[in-house]
Amino acid sequence: MIVKQVASKGKSSFKGLAAYLLDLKNDGEKVERYDFSNCPFDLVEENISYIKQMQELNQMVHSDKSLHLVVSFQEEEFPSQEVLADIEMELLKSLNMQEHHRLSVSHNNTNNFHLHIAVNRLNPQTNLLVDPWKSKMKLQKKAEELEEKHKLKKDNHPVQLILDEKVFLAEGNKSSNTKDNQYKDQEIHSGMKNLLTWIKEEALDEILEVLNHSTSTYED
């Protein structure tokens, strides 16, 4: 199981993100299932509008008000809805964002079944922006625990953390595209002899030592 925190590219529209996740332009062709959490309505349009209105209450925030997570599973692995719900809740608990408004959508359009989670980053009680400290590290740690809990096929989360940070630091690089990111996912799942293998064999111990040091930052 791979957990990605999609790098923000500036202020985004929750409505636009929801439309993409729900595949509205194709009548939801790639959507397996969707759910809204902590939202008061039954209809999709009303919940999207509600989250948008909640975000508009804080006009002081100039960064992205939405958090986008992607949980990808290995080939031929299709967790039950109960397992998916637990994974979603536990990941958000690790960020202390379980009470936030959110939309979760599972897609079946690739070789790897995956779950998208779009979260309103504004706290529903205080309306202040939540930006969890070391969120990527927390997500990878929780992913390891969830793989064990639900007997899922295991991925190398320290390596995924390194790749996430590489993508984050290279944000805005025009050579990066969706196809590149999908290829990286395939590399991780298949265990090909590539950058991941080199990191594990030659550099992982030193990198982890830096990451685990109490005074270290990702820039180290």
C-alpha positions, 0 to 999 in steps of 0.5 A: 500500500502506497500513501501519497500526499499530493503536492499543492500547486497553489490555491485550488478549488475543492469543487474542481478537485471533487469533479476530477475525483468523481470523474463527472465529465465521464459520468463517473466511469472510473469511480467504484464508490464515493462517500462524504464524511462530516457533511450534512447533506445526501446530494453530491452537489450540496455537500460540495457546495457546503465544503466550498462555503466553509472554506470561503469563511476564512479569507485570510488563508492564501495557501491551498485549503484542500488536502489531497491524499492517494492510497494505492494498493498492489495489483489484484488487491481490492480491500473491502469497504470496511477496510477502506473506511478504517484506512481512511479514518486511521490516516486522518487520525494520524494527522488529527484531521478525522473531524474535517469535512472530506470526500473519499473516492475509490477508482478502478481505472488502473492496474492498482486499485486506489482511493482518493481522499480530499479533505478541507484543511480548515478546522470545522470548529475554529475555521483555522488552517491545519498544516500537520507537522511532518505529515508525510512521515506520519502517513508512511508510519501509519501505512506500515501499521495498517498493512500489518493490521489488515494483512495487506501486501507491503511496500517500502515506506521509507523509500516512498517518503524519500520519493515524496520529498523529492517530488515536493522539492521539485514542485513546479518542474515542468518535466514532471507529469501524470505519466511520470508519477504513474511510472514511479508507482509501478516501479515501487509496486513491481520492485524493478532494479531502479532508483528504489533498489539503489536507495535501499542497497546503497543509501537508505541507512544513511538517509534514515539516520538523518530523518530520524535525528531529532534535530533534522529537517527534510532539507538536511 
